Amino acid sequence: MNTVIRYMEEKDKSHVMDMMRAFYNSPAVSTNGSEEIFEADIDSCIGECSYIEGYIFEKEGNIQGYAMAAKSFSTEFGKQCIWLEDIYIKEEYRRSGIGKLFIEYIKEKYPDAVLRLEVETENKQAVSLYKKCGFEFLPYMEMKK
């Protein structure tokens, strides 16, 4: 049986919290997040928020990882924009094609959308995967307030 991608559910909350703690304490992320933010993110994914979707990667009842997809509109590209957020795969399941499977899943689900993501330059494996999936670096910096 292959990896299944399914929507995040209430029953996944503690597993996702644990994975978020690991992800946000890794070199793959430049911020540490907080318990409050993690909980708000998960609640939005499993609730009625129309801006974000939460996904679980699972094989034979074993949770392999999670991801989130945030929805917006890009005036730069004139179409819907899907931000791939928090793509996290547990260490023992990495390099098994789950990341690529998720990207293909989102491309199929949102065929006319522009897909965007952020990646730390030190995360060589993720950069390599994203390049193989057709992502390219943008020539500008993003800012926040």
N, C-alpha and C positions, 0 to 999 in steps of 0.2 A: 504494500500500500504506500502511495506517495504522500508527500506533504499536502495538506489541505489548508487553504486560506479561508478563514471565516471571520464574520464580524465579532468583535469583542463583546463579551457578555458580563453581567454582574458577577458570575461565578469565577471570572478570570481576574478580578480586581487584585487580590493579594499576589498572584503570580506576576501580574504586570507591574505592580508596585516594586516587587523585588528586582525585576528586570530593569525598571527605570532607575532604581538606585545604582545598579551596576553600570548601566549605560552612562549616566550622568557623573559617575566617578571614574570614567575611563578617559583616555586621551582622545577619544572620538568626539568629545564635546568640550567646548571652551567654557561652559558655565556648569555650576554644580546643581542647579535647580533647587527645589525644596519639596518637602512632603506635601505642603499645601498645594503647590503647583501640580505635582504628580497626581494628587487626588482630583483636583479640578479638571485636569486633562482627561483622566479616565472617566470621570463622571460625565463630561461632555461627550466622550466617545460612545458611551453606553446609553446616554440620555437622548433627548430630543433636539440636540444642537445640530443645525443644518450646515454648519461650517466645517465640521470635522468628522471623520470616520476612523474607528479603531479596528485593527485587524490582528488576528492571532494566526500564527503558523503552527500547525499541529500535525503530528503523525502518530497514528495508533494510540491516541489518547495522551501523548506526550507533547507538551507545549515546547516548541522549538524557539519561539521568539515572538515579537510583536512589531507593529508599525502603525503609524497614523498618517492620514491624508487630509490636509487642510484645503478647503475649497475657496477660491476667490476668482476675480476677473482681472486680467492683465490688459491695461490700456496700451501697453507697449506692443503687445502681440495681437490685440483685438479679439481676444477669446478667453474662455474659461482657463483658469490656471489651477493646477493641482500641485500643492507643495507636499513632497514626500518627507514626512517628519519621523524622527525616532525609528529608523529602520534598525532594529536590534535583533541579532540572532545569537543564541547562546553559543559559547565557545565550542562545545562538542558537536554542533551542527553547522559550523561555518565551513565554507568551501564545498558545500553540497548542492549549490544551485538555488537556495531559497531566496536570496536577494534578487537574483535575475527573475525567478518565478514571480515574485511580488511586483517587480517593475512591469513585466509583461501583463500581469493581471490588471494593473492600473491602466496601462496603455489600451488594453482591450475594453475596459469598463468606460474609459473616457477618451475615445479615439480622436476627438477634435480638440482636446485640451493641450495646452503647453504644460509640460512637467518640469518642475523646478525642485532643487534640493540644495542643502548646504553640506559641505564636507570639510573636515580639517585636513590640511595638506599632509599632515603626519600620518593620516589613516590611509596608507598606501594601498591596502587591499580594497577598501571601499572606492578609492579613486579609480583604480584599475577596473573594477566591476562597472562603475558608472560610465566610464569611457567606452567599455565594450558594449554597453546598452545604448550608446549614442549620445550621451550627455557631453557637453563641452563647457569649458569655463567661460564665464562672461567677463568682459574687459572692464568691469567697474566694481566699486565697493558698495556694499550695502551699509546703511546707517540705521540707527534706532534711537529712540528717546524714551 
